[in-house]
Amino acid sequence: MPGIGQVNGVDPRPPRDGDAPLEPESRLHAVWRIGRGVVGVLFLVVGVLGLVLPVIPGVPILIAGVALLGPHHPLVRPVAEYIARWREARRHADRSE
């Protein structure tokens, strides 16, 4: 029997912080997001080591790490903004010629 305020045994009100555990899809999404971040940072570290050590291909691993983290990650955002400014300056220089 549903409780007071419940429809088919489900409370229609949105959950508040700390009210209910995450739904399975959102829990899976959180695990995926955290795992992707950890692997991305690991790739960045190995990629930087690869720039110094001749046995590890540094640039492809760095590219994979940046791709995993995405342009909005705090580690990647400054580099992405720098590249965007550089492209804009280059575009203005091409127009002035």
C-alpha positions as a printed Julia matrix, in Angstrom:
97×3 Matrix{Float64}:
  0.0    0.0     0.0
  1.48   3.38   -1.0
  2.34   5.82    1.73
  0.87   9.29    2.07
  1.77  11.47   -0.94
  3.03   8.51   -2.96
  1.78   7.41   -6.34
  2.27   3.72   -7.1
  4.72   3.54   -4.21
  6.87   6.4    -5.55
  7.06   9.86   -4.01
  6.46  12.38   -6.84
  8.41  15.16   -5.09
 11.98  15.74   -6.29
 14.59  14.39   -3.86
 16.45  16.85   -1.65
 20.17  16.61   -0.9
 20.78  13.54    1.2
 17.18  12.36    0.78
 17.61   9.3    -1.38
 20.45   7.37   -2.95
 21.32   8.02   -6.56
 19.33   6.25   -9.24
 21.25   3.43  -10.96
 21.7    5.47  -14.18
 23.02   8.54  -12.37
 25.28   6.35  -10.2
 26.67   4.74  -13.35
 27.12   8.18  -14.9
 29.03   9.38  -11.83
 31.28   6.31  -11.88
 31.91   6.8   -15.61
 32.72  10.51  -15.15
 35.12   9.87  -12.25
 36.76   6.92  -13.99
 37.21   8.9   -17.2
 38.8   11.74  -15.2
 41.21   9.42  -13.39
 42.26   7.69  -16.61
 42.61  11.07  -18.37
 44.89  12.46  -15.66
 46.89   9.22  -15.7
 47.31   9.57  -19.48
 48.47  13.16  -19.02
 51.1   12.11  -16.49
 52.34   9.23  -18.67
 52.29  11.54  -21.71
 54.48  14.12  -19.97
 56.86  11.32  -18.98
 56.79  10.21  -22.61
 58.0   13.62  -23.71
 61.14  13.05  -21.62
 61.65   9.28  -21.98
 62.36   7.99  -25.49
 60.52   4.67  -25.04
 57.05   6.13  -24.39
 55.2    7.93  -27.2
 54.33  11.13  -25.35
 52.27  13.16  -27.81
 49.65  10.49  -28.68
 49.16   9.68  -25.0
 48.79  13.4   -24.17
 46.18  13.75  -26.92
 44.28  10.74  -25.54
 44.38  12.22  -22.03
 43.04  15.57  -23.22
 40.33  13.82  -25.22
 39.25  11.85  -22.16
 39.16  14.9   -19.9
 37.42  17.21  -22.35
 37.88  20.95  -22.89
 35.99  21.98  -19.74
 38.19  20.12  -17.24
 40.19  22.48  -14.98
 43.5   20.96  -16.14
 42.68  21.38  -19.83
 40.69  24.65  -19.82
 43.73  27.03  -19.7
 45.35  25.26  -22.64
 42.07  25.25  -24.6
 41.62  28.98  -23.94
 45.21  29.68  -25.01
 44.68  27.77  -28.26
 41.41  29.64  -28.89
 43.16  33.02  -28.37
 46.01  31.94  -30.64
 43.57  30.9   -33.39
 41.69  34.19  -33.08
 44.91  36.23  -33.31
 46.01  34.19  -36.31
 42.64  34.74  -38.0
 42.93  38.53  -37.47
 46.49  38.5   -38.81
 45.33  36.65  -41.94
 42.55  39.17  -42.53
 44.87  42.16  -42.27
 47.14  40.88  -45.06
